Amino acid sequence: ESADNGGTWKKMPPFHDDHFVSWPHRLRTLRDDTLVLCVPMRPKWGKDSDYPTRTARRLDVNADMQMNLFISHDQGRTWSGPLPILPGQNVSETDFVELPDGNLLFIHNSIFANAGRQFVYRRGNVFTPGPLEHVHSGTVPETVCLTDDSTLVGCMRAGSYYWSDDLGQNWQRLDGAKGNGEVYQPWMNYLGDGMV
């Protein structure tokens, strides 16, 4: 943490137990300045662990990687979590939007098995995950944003674009949007006035 625009830095306590490794994927700021960080976690590997190498898998485990949320209400000074989402899925990437009612909508994109969506309901500072719902049709993009008319617009890493007008149950290719080639782990934001 830096309190002087990066002049000096203070190491903060770890996010999670040292039985796990993690690599934060997506951070978004909600309308009330709450920070939500998406962090996939899996058991660590190497000496004194059940996983001798990073690529090792246990056959008696359904999914050894779990997407989790960490939440801060004080600009990152303290964090609550982990809050597991996308249950039973080996997933290292997700994105989400804040809905007009304050709830969050997470997407489980088509790069992974069982593409779909998951609502995380908010009541004050409490976040409660709903079930993972399968997508009805179409390709679920990697990154999404929500426009003023509640249309989801998203992108896949090959530079292809998609949209949904039913909060991610069905997706259509966005004709006429031209990609600029391969974009690894894209990130979209809605800027207002129809600009993405």
N, C-alpha and C positions, 0 to 999 in steps of 0.2 A: 504494500500500500504506500502511496505517496501523497502527502498532504501539501506539497510545495511544487506542484506541476512537474514532478519527475526529478527534482533536484536531489532528493534523498529518498531512499526506499526502506520500508520496514517489512520483514517477513511475517506473514500472517499464519495462524495455525492451519493444519491440514484440513481439507474438506471431509475426509473420510478415513476409516480404519486402514492400516497398512497391509491388510490381507488382500487389498484390491489395488488395481491400477485404473487410471481414468484418463480421458482426454476430452476436455470440455469442447462442445461443438457449437452451440448457438446461445447467444445472450441477447435478450430483448428487454427494453424498458417499457413498462406498462404506463397507462395514462397518469397514474398517481405516483410515478417514479419508482414503483416497486421493480426490482431487477429479478428476472427469471433466467436461470442458467440451465441448459440441457447438458447433462454429463453422462455419457455411457461409462459403465464400470464393469469390470470382469475380474475374476481372481488373478492375483499376481502369479507369475511363473518364475521358474528358476529354483535354486537351492531352497530346501525346506518348504516346498509347496507341493500341491497335488498336480501341478502342471510343469513338467521339466522344461518345456520350451513354449514360446508364445503361440505357436500353431497347434499345440496339443489340445485335445478335447477329451472330456470324460463321457463315456457312453451312457452313464446312468444319470446324466443331467440333461434336462430338456433344452434349456438355453442358458449358456454360461455368461452371456453379456446382457446387461439390463440397463435400459435408459432410465435416468433419474433426473428429478428437478431439484435444484437448490434455489432458495428464495431469500432475497434480502429486502428489508423495509427501511434500511438506513444507508443506502448508497454503497453497499458492499462491505461495511465494517463488520457486520455479523451476518451469518447465513443459517437458514434452517434447511434440513434435508438430511439424507436423501429421501425423496418421495418418488417411489418407483412408478413409471408409466409404461405403456405399450407392453402389457404383461405377456410373458412366454415367448417373446420375440428376440432373436439375436439382432439387435439394431444398434448401429453406431452413429446414425444421423437422423435428425428430425427437425421440423420447423413448426411454428405455430403462429397464430394470430390472436389478438385480444378482440373478443366480440363486443358489440355495443352494450350488452348487459354485464360486462366485466368478466364473464367466463372465458376460458381459453380453449381454442380448438387446435389440436395437434394433428399433424398428418404423418402417416406411415407410408412413405413413398414407394413407388413401384420398383425401385432397385432391390428392395427386400421382399421376402415372401409375405403373403397376407396383407397386401396394401389396403389401407383404410384410414380411419380417423378415430380420434378419441377426444371427448370433451373432458376438461378439468374444470370443475365447478368451484367458484369462489364465493365465500361468505366472509367478508372482512379480510382478515389475514390468514384464513384457513382455506386451503386448496384441497379438493377431494376428486380423485380420478374416477371417471365413469369407465364403462367397458370399451374395449377395442371393437370397433364396428368395421366390417368388411366393406370395401367400396363396391358400388353396384355396377359401375361401368367406367371404362376409360383408364388412362394412364395418370397415376397420382404423381405430381411433380415433387422435386426435392425441396424447393423453397416456395413460399407463398406470401401474398399480401392480400389485404382485404380493402376493397374500394369503398367509396362513400355509399354506393348502392348495394353493399353486401355481396358483391361478386368477388370470388377468390380468383386471383391470377397467379400462375406459377410457372416455374422454369425447371427443365431437366438439364443435366450437364452437357448434353449434346447440342445445346442451344435451341431446343424446341420448347414451345410455350403452350400452356393449357389454361382453361378457365372452368369454373363451376359456379352455378347460380343457386345451388342447394346445399351449401356448406360442405362440399366435398363428397357427397354421396355419388355423384356422377360427374365425370370430367370430359371435356371436349378439347380437341386441338384448336389452338388460336390461329386461324388462318390469317395470312398476311403479315404476321410478326416474323421478322427475319432474324435468325440467330447470327452470331458472329463467330461460329465455330465452337470448339470444345471449351467449356468453362467448368473447371473442377470445383465442386461444392459451391454452386452459385448462391447468392443471397439477394433477395428482392425486398424493397420497401415501397410503400405507397407514400407519395410526397404531397398528396392533395391536388385539387384542381384537375383530376384525371391523369396525373403523371405518376408513372411507375419507374 
